Amino acid sequence: MKNNKKLYSAIFVLFTFLFSFTASVATAQTAYITSDDGHVYVIDTASDTVTSKMPVGNDPYGIAITPDGSKVYVTDFKNNCLYGIDTATHTVSDPVRVGKTPIGVAVTPNGKKVYVASYDDNTISVIDTATNTVTSKITGVNKPVGVAISPDGTKACVTNVGSTSVYIIDTSTDIFVGKVQESINPGAYGIAFNPDRSEIYTTDRRTNSVSVINGESYNVIATVPVGKDPHGIAVSPNGKKLYVANYGSNTVSVIDTASNNVTATVPVGNGPFGVGVTPDGKSVYVANRGTDNTQIKTVSVIDTSTNTVINTVTVGTNPKAFGVFISTYLSSSTSTSPETTSTPTETASYPTETSSTPTATPTNITNINTYYVSYSNLMGFQSQEKYNCFSIHPYSYLGEKNGSTE
């Protein structure tokens, strides 16, 4: 009898432990930060510490996380690739070749499709996540940058630096179904959907504002002035707050989505670029890219209850984290060395230049003439053959301050 009691007690303790562990896995939060040093940094948002870093291509830029947190997708701006990261093992998949200078990336709610905006060749690549291949390449965009998927997964919206419009794609057909005329000046960059309202938000670098778009009529219903040169944008989980990274003002604007008014302006680090909100809505993480190479590159942590910076995390060089970079998934990786994760090898199989992908060319969209200046990329790349999906190419930048779309 006594032995039975001991056994029951042991089972109860074990059950309690497992229940607590499962709960901790379900509520854990992780941020993934892309950096110019060729790494993705992993931040445990419970402790605000860097727990790992993974070599990913040459210039990881845009980022997206599957809804179940099992995979992170990263664009490589210089090498024209998309990488996938298994968040449980931190294993980096073989790259998928996409268009030239890919920036924004987004994944559908069911995790079956990934959309990549390639700035320099004016395309949106559609990747089947089951086969890790490009199934369609959509043309008709004009210097595309940001991509966001509607909460129901039926629409993909794309910002275009080279035009005054946001383009709407039907994800079932991968054909354009509409466009939003934002302003008389091109410059739309970041984009996000409100999960609780039928609204889309975009940042406009030229007018220093945020456009509020009705997600059903695709009309601009409000324009909100923010700081200088806004880039990244993120919506709180309850849809009540909007956070905008003002690259030129070193601030984050907090917008009330009910009134479309700025309710707070939070000073952060130098050159804030990407911004994300934790699933509990309590913290906002801001990747401070910096405006030159002399500043320490950091991630600022904002307490949303006080709208003040409560912590700063040092990461890599020129962190960008452009897109959705915060997950609730707890990595099970036990590696203590950040460089021990699996990366593509010299013998990895890459797509060739002759690989063909179906092209969905919209007939209801008229291309808009752009102006840009080109210059050769003179930077030396380490292990070019290893990471290059396209051949190294001269790529173009929009003719604006700092000579860069970034």
C-alpha positions in Angstrom: 0.0 0.0 0.0 2.8 2.4 1.0 4.6 1.5 -2.3 1.4 2.4 -4.2 1.2 5.8 -2.5 4.8 6.5 -3.4 4.2 5.4 -7.0 1.1 7.7 -7.2 3.1 10.6 -5.7 5.9 10.1 -8.2 3.4 10.0 -11.1 1.7 13.2 -9.8 5.1 15.0 -9.6 6.1 13.8 -13.0 2.7 14.9 -14.5 3.0 18.3 -12.8 6.5 18.7 -14.2 5.5 17.8 -17.7 2.5 20.0 -17.6 4.6 23.0 -16.5 7.2 22.3 -19.1 4.6 22.0 -21.9 3.1 25.3 -20.7 6.5 27.0 -20.8 7.1 25.8 -24.3 3.7 27.1 -25.4 4.3 30.6 -24.0 8.0 31.1 -24.6 8.9 33.9 -27.0 11.8 34.2 -29.4 13.0 37.0 -31.6 15.1 36.4 -34.8 17.3 39.4 -35.9 18.9 39.5 -39.4 22.2 41.2 -39.5 24.6 42.5 -42.1 27.4 40.3 -40.7 25.7 37.3 -42.3 24.0 35.9 -39.3 20.6 35.6 -37.7 20.7 36.3 -34.0 18.3 34.5 -31.6 17.0 36.5 -28.7 15.2 34.9 -25.7 12.6 37.6 -25.0 12.1 36.4 -21.5 15.7 37.3 -20.5 16.6 39.6 -23.4 19.7 37.7 -24.1 21.2 36.4 -27.3 21.1 32.6 -27.0 22.4 31.7 -30.4 23.4 32.9 -33.9 23.3 31.2 -37.2 25.3 31.9 -40.4 22.7 32.6 -43.1 24.0 33.6 -46.5 25.8 36.8 -47.1 23.3 39.6 -46.3 20.2 38.4 -44.5 17.5 41.0 -44.7 13.8 40.2 -44.7 12.3 37.7 -42.3 9.1 35.8 -41.7 8.0 33.1 -39.3 5.5 30.3 -39.9 2.4 30.6 -37.6 3.4 27.5 -35.7 6.9 28.9 -35.2 8.6 25.8 -36.7 10.4 27.7 -39.5 11.9 31.0 -40.2 12.4 32.3 -43.7 15.2 34.8 -44.5 16.0 36.7 -47.7 19.6 37.2 -48.7 19.8 40.6 -50.3 23.2 40.3 -52.0 23.0 36.7 -53.2 19.3 36.5 -54.4 18.3 33.6 -52.2 15.7 32.5 -49.7 16.8 30.4 -46.7 14.7 28.4 -44.3 15.7 27.8 -40.7 14.3 25.0 -38.6 13.7 26.7 -35.2 14.0 23.4 -33.3 17.5 22.5 -34.6 18.7 25.8 -36.0 19.5 23.9 -39.2 19.7 26.2 -42.3 18.2 24.7 -45.5 19.6 24.8 -48.9 18.8 28.2 -50.5 16.1 28.8 -53.1 17.0 31.1 -55.9 14.6 34.0 -56.2 14.7 37.4 -58.0 17.5 39.9 -57.8 18.0 41.7 -54.4 15.1 40.2 -52.4 13.9 42.2 -49.5 10.5 41.5 -48.0 9.2 38.0 -47.3 5.9 36.7 -45.9 4.4 33.2 -45.3 0.7 32.3 -45.6 -1.2 31.3 -42.4 -1.3 27.7 -43.4 2.4 27.7 -44.0 2.1 26.3 -47.5 3.4 29.4 -49.5 6.1 32.0 -49.1 6.1 35.3 -51.1 9.4 37.1 -51.7 9.7 40.7 -53.1 12.7 41.1 -55.3 13.5 44.8 -55.7 15.9 44.8 -58.6 14.0 42.6 -61.2 10.5 43.7 -60.2 9.1 40.3 -59.3 7.4 38.4 -56.6 8.5 34.8 -56.2 6.1 32.3 -54.9 7.6 29.3 -53.1 5.9 26.0 -52.3 7.2 25.2 -48.8 6.5 21.4 -49.2 9.0 21.2 -52.2 11.1 24.3 -51.4 10.8 25.4 -55.0 9.6 28.5 -56.9 6.2 27.7 -58.4 5.4 31.1 -59.8 7.1 34.4 -60.5 4.7 37.4 -60.6 5.7 40.4 -62.7 4.1 43.8 -63.0 5.4 45.3 -59.7 7.7 48.3 -59.5 10.7 48.0 -57.1 8.8 45.8 -54.6 9.9 45.9 -50.9 7.5 44.8 -48.3 5.1 41.9 -48.3 2.2 41.0 -45.9 -0.4 38.3 -46.0 -4.0 38.9 -44.9 -5.1 37.1 -41.6 -7.4 34.8 -43.6 -4.5 34.0 -46.1 -6.5 35.0 -49.2 -4.5 38.1 -50.1 -0.8 39.1 -50.3 -0.1 42.8 -50.4 3.1 44.3 -51.7 4.6 47.8 -51.3 6.5 49.3 -54.2 9.2 51.9 -53.7 9.2 52.7 -57.4 5.5 53.5 -57.6 2.7 55.2 -55.7 0.7 52.0 -55.3 0.3 48.9 -53.1 -0.5 45.8 -55.2 -3.0 43.1 -54.1 -2.5 39.5 -55.0 -5.0 36.7 -54.8 -3.1 33.8 -53.1 -5.2 31.1 -54.7 -4.3 32.2 -58.3 -1.2 34.4 -57.7 -2.7 37.0 -59.9 -3.1 40.7 -59.1 -6.7 41.6 -58.2 -6.3 45.3 -57.4 -4.0 48.1 -56.3 -4.1 50.9 -53.9 -3.1 54.4 -55.0 -1.4 55.8 -51.9 0.0 59.2 -52.8 1.5 61.3 -55.5 5.0 60.4 -54.3 6.5 56.8 -54.5 8.1 55.5 -51.3 5.9 52.9 -49.6 8.1 50.5 -47.7 6.9 48.5 -44.6 3.4 46.9 -44.5 1.3 45.1 -42.0 -2.3 43.9 -41.6 -4.4 44.6 -38.5 -5.4 41.1 -37.1 -8.6 42.6 -35.5 -9.7 45.1 -38.1 -10.0 45.1 -41.9 -7.2 47.5 -42.4 -3.7 47.5 -43.9 -0.9 49.9 -42.9 2.1 51.0 -44.9 5.0 53.3 -44.2 5.9 56.0 -46.7 9.5 57.1 -46.5 9.1 60.2 -48.7 6.1 61.7 -47.0 7.1 60.6 -43.4 3.7 59.1 -42.9 1.6 55.9 -42.4 -1.2 55.2 -44.8 -4.3 53.4 -43.4 -6.0 51.3 -46.1 -9.4 49.8 -46.0 -8.8 46.1 -46.5 -12.1 45.6 -48.4 -12.4 48.6 -50.7 -8.6 49.1 -50.9 -9.0 52.9 -50.4 -6.7 55.0 -48.3 -9.0 56.1 -45.4 -6.4 58.0 -43.3 -2.8 59.3 -43.4 -0.9 59.6 -40.1 2.2 61.8 -39.9 5.1 60.0 -38.0 8.8 60.5 -37.7 11.4 60.9 -40.4 12.0 58.1 -42.9 9.7 55.4 -41.5 10.7 51.8 -42.3 9.3 48.8 -40.4 5.8 48.6 -39.0 4.0 46.2 -36.6 0.6 45.8 -35.1 -0.2 44.7 -31.6 -1.9 41.3 -31.3 -5.2 42.9 -30.2 -5.0 45.3 -33.2 -5.3 48.4 -31.0 -1.7 49.8 -31.4 0.6 50.3 -34.3 4.3 50.7 -33.9 6.5 52.4 -36.6 10.3 52.5 -36.7 11.4 56.0 -37.8 14.9 55.4 -39.3 15.7 59.1 -39.7 14.4 60.2 -36.3 15.7 57.4 -34.0 12.2 57.0 -32.6 9.2 54.7 -32.7 5.8 56.2 -33.2 2.9 54.6 -31.3 -0.4 54.9 -33.1 -3.9 54.3 -31.7 -5.7 52.3 -34.5 -9.2 53.5 -33.4 -8.4 57.2 -33.8 -5.4 56.9 -36.1 -3.5 59.3 -33.9 0.1 59.1 -32.6 -0.2 58.7 -28.8 3.5 58.4 -28.0 6.9 58.8 -29.6 9.6 56.6 -28.0 13.3 57.4 -28.4 15.3 54.3 -29.3 18.7 53.5 -30.8 20.4 54.8 -33.9 18.6 54.1 -37.2 15.6 52.0 -36.1 14.7 49.7 -39.0 12.6 46.6 -38.1 10.0 46.4 -35.3 8.0 43.6 -33.8 5.6 43.0 -30.9 5.6 40.0 -28.6 2.4 37.8 -28.7 1.4 39.0 -25.3 1.6 42.6 -26.4 3.8 43.6 -23.5 7.0 44.3 -25.3 8.2 45.8 -28.6 11.6 44.9 -30.1 13.3 47.4 -32.4 16.3 46.6 -34.6 18.5 49.7 -34.7 20.5 49.4 -37.9 22.5 52.6 -37.4 23.2 55.3 -40.0 26.9 54.5 -40.4 29.4 51.8 -39.5 30.7 53.5 -36.3 27.7 53.0 -34.0 27.1 49.9 -31.9 24.2 48.0 -33.4 21.5 47.1 -30.9 17.9 46.0 -30.4 15.8 48.2 -28.1 13.2 46.7 -25.9 10.1 48.8 -25.2 7.6 48.3 -22.4 4.3 48.9 -24.0 2.6 49.8 -20.7 4.9 52.8 -20.2 6.2 53.3 -23.8 9.8 53.5 -22.5 12.9 51.5 -23.4 13.6 49.1 -20.6 16.5 47.1 -22.1 19.0 47.1 -24.9 20.5 44.0 -26.6 23.7 44.1 -28.6 23.7 42.1 -31.9 25.9 41.8 -34.9 26.3 44.7 -37.4 23.5 46.7 -39.0 20.6 44.6 -37.7 17.5 44.9 -39.9 14.8 42.4 -39.0 12.5 43.6 -41.7 9.3 41.7 -41.4 7.7 39.4 -38.8 10.6 38.3 -36.5 9.0 37.3 -33.2 7.7 33.8 -32.4 6.1 32.0 -29.5 8.1 28.9 -30.3 10.8 27.6 -27.9 13.8 26.2 -29.6 14.8 22.8 -28.4 18.4 23.2 -29.6 20.9 22.4 -26.9 23.9 23.7 -28.7 26.0 26.1 -26.6 28.1 27.2 -29.5 26.4 29.6 -31.9 28.5 28.6 -34.8 27.8 24.8 -34.6 24.6 25.0 -36.5 24.2 23.3 -39.9 24.8 25.6 -42.9 24.8 25.0 -46.6 28.0 23.3 -47.7 30.0 23.6 -50.9 28.3 20.5 -52.3 24.8 21.7 -51.6 22.5 21.6 -54.7 21.5 25.0 -55.9 19.0 26.0 -58.6 20.6 26.7 -61.9 20.2 29.6 -64.2 18.2 27.4 -66.6 15.5 26.4 -64.1 12.2 27.6 -65.4 9.3 28.9 -63.3 5.8 29.7 -64.4 5.1 33.4 -64.7 1.8 35.0 -63.7 1.6 38.3 -65.5 -1.3 40.4 -64.5 -3.2 42.0 -67.4 -5.1 44.5 -65.3 -1.9 46.3 -64.0 0.0 48.8 -66.0 3.7 49.1 -65.3 4.8 52.5 -63.9 8.1 54.0 -65.2 10.8 54.2 -62.5 13.9 56.2 -62.1 17.0 54.7 -60.5 20.7 54.8 -60.7 23.0 51.8 -61.0 26.4 51.1 -59.8 28.6 48.0 -59.7 28.8 46.1 -56.5 32.5 46.4 -55.6 32.3 44.6 -52.3 34.2 41.4 -52.0 32.2 38.4 -50.9 33.6 35.5 -49.0 32.6 32.1 -50.4 30.8 33.5 -53.3 30.3 30.1 -55.0 29.0 28.7 -51.8 26.2 31.1 -51.2 25.4 32.6 -54.6 22.1 31.7 -56.2 22.5 34.1 -59.0 25.8 35.3 -60.4 27.2 38.4 -58.7 25.5 41.3 -60.4 25.5 45.1 -60.5 22.3 46.0 -58.7 20.3 49.2 -58.8 19.2 51.6 -56.1 16.5 54.1 -56.1 17.9 57.6 -56.5 17.3 59.0 -53.1 19.3 60.1 -50.1 22.1 57.8 -49.0 21.9 56.2 -52.5 20.1 53.2 -51.2 16.8 51.5 -50.9 17.9 50.1 -47.6 
